[in-house]
Amino acid sequence: MKFRIIIEQDEDGVFVAEVPALPGCISQGKTRAESLQNAKEAINAYLESLKKHNEPIPPSIHEEVVEVVM
């Protein structure tokens, strides 16, 4: 499955990763790579919890990235 992850660096230099499709699914790391890895682990735990409680799993996303030259 694919989920959108938004990674932003906070005022302390920590990279915070948020998964909009999964409310409350937020992680962080000292680097972008660490933040991304931690977010993947958080997503897996979140989905396992949804399964355990027989709650619906949000659909996988499909998106494209386009570059515009100005």
C-alpha positions, 0 to 999 in steps of 0.5 A, spaced: 500 500 500 502 507 498 500 512 503 502 520 502 507 522 508 509 529 509 516 530 512 518 537 515 523 539 519 521 543 526 525 549 529 529 544 533 532 541 526 528 534 528 524 531 521 517 530 523 513 525 518 505 525 518 501 521 514 494 525 513 490 519 511 491 516 518 489 521 523 494 521 529 500 517 525 506 521 526 513 520 527 520 523 527 527 522 526 534 526 526 534 525 519 529 525 513 531 518 512 530 516 519 524 520 519 521 516 513 523 509 516 520 511 523 514 513 519 513 506 515 514 502 522 508 507 525 504 506 518 505 498 519 503 499 527 497 503 525 494 498 520 495 492 524 491 496 530 486 497 525 485 490 523 485 488 530 479 492 531 476 490 525 476 498 522 476 499 515 483 501 512 484 507 508 485 506 500 492 506 497 493 513 494 495 514 486 499 520 485 503 523 480 508 528 480 509 533 475 515 538 474 513 545 471 519 549 467 518 557 468 
